[in-house]
Amino acid sequence: MGWLGRWLDGWLDETDWPKDPRLDPFRDGVWELSLNGEAKGWVTSSVTPMRSFPLLWVKQEQMWTQVHWLGGGHEYTEEDYGPEWYAAEDLRGGRFVAFDPRTDLETSFDAILVAGAERDRLWARLEHGVEPHSRK
């Protein structure tokens, strides 16, 4: 392998990526969404490494969220990244803003973190990251 291959291998190596501990709750996270006390669905989240400017040199993390409705519908994944972390801050505050599929209006849902075996079951069932056009 030449110098370019070695350089690319090191540049793409994710083992030494900085991990922001503030994002730990969002690593393979599941939140239940409700409106006026009635369950409406879930939002799942994941955290992945990314490079940012200048010249894609800065190593950082980004968060991906995906909404899954009780009726079986799934939204496309959306990214969130710092330093603002808008979606992460909303979830920390117990809410999540999404378009309500019944009204097509932007709605603030209550969001509660799901933990333990229920989180594991939902994470497997909801298939975070599988886009709507790829689902059967």
Secondary structure, 3 states (H helix, E strand, C coil): CCHHHHHHHHHHCCCCCCCCHHHHHHCCEEEEEEECCEEEEEEEEEEEEEEECCCCCEEEEEEEEEEEECCCCECCCEEEECCCCHHHHHHHCCEEEEECCCCCCEEEEEEEECCHHHHHHHHHHHCCCCCHHHCC
